[in-house]
Amino acid sequence: MLTKLFVKSQLALQSFKNDERGVTAIEYAIIGVCMATIVLAVFNGSLQTALEGAMKTISDTITAAGTGSSSVGG
């Protein structure tokens, strides 16, 4: 029984060793993370400003809706 388990585990390891699909997926993931980091570094200032402005507009709109005022938006 132990011999059969050893043979099956060796066959499984050989099939994993020859299968490089997982390695390719990891490489693509690393490339994606690198690209996202570069984009974030390039657009960090303008993106942060845009997000802060959008969040302020949303917050002001929610506050105005809660008080019954319609002065936000125009």
N, C-alpha and C positions, 0 to 999 in steps of 0.2 A: 504494500500500500504506500509506503514511504517512497519507494522507487517511482511509482506512477505519479505521485505528487511532484517529485523532483523533475521528471520528464515533462509534465504538463507546464510547470513553472518555467522551465528552460525554453520550451516552445513559445510560451507567451512572451517572454522577454525578448526572444529573437524577433517576433513579429512587431513588438513595440520599437525595437532598435532600428528596424528597417522602415518603419512608418514615420515620416517626417512632417505630417500634416499639423501636428500640435506645435512643432517648432516654428513652422511658417505662421501659424496663428499668433504665436507669442511675438514674433518679429513684427507682424503688422500692428499688434497692439502697442508695442514700443514706439513704432513710427508714428502712430496716431497720437500717443501721449506727447511725443516730442513736437509734433506739429501744433497741437493744442497749446503747448507751453509757449511756442514761438508766437502764435497769434495773440495769446494773452499778453505777452511781453510787449508786442508792438502796439496793441490797442488798449493797453491798461488805462492810461489817463483818460482818453475820450470815452471809453466804455464805462468807466467808473462814473464819470460826469453824467453820461446819458442815463445810467441806471439810477443814480441819485435823483436826477430830475424827474424820472418816471415815478419813482417811489414817492416823491414829494407831491406830485400831481395826484396820485392815487390817494395818498393820505388826506390831502386837502379836499378832494371830492367826497371821501367818506365822511370827513368831519362836517362838511357843508350839508351832506344828505342827512346827517344825524341831527343837525340844528334846524333844518328846514330852510336854510338859505340856498339861493341859487346863484350866488355871485361868482362861483368858480366856473371857468370854462367859457366865459364870455360874452 
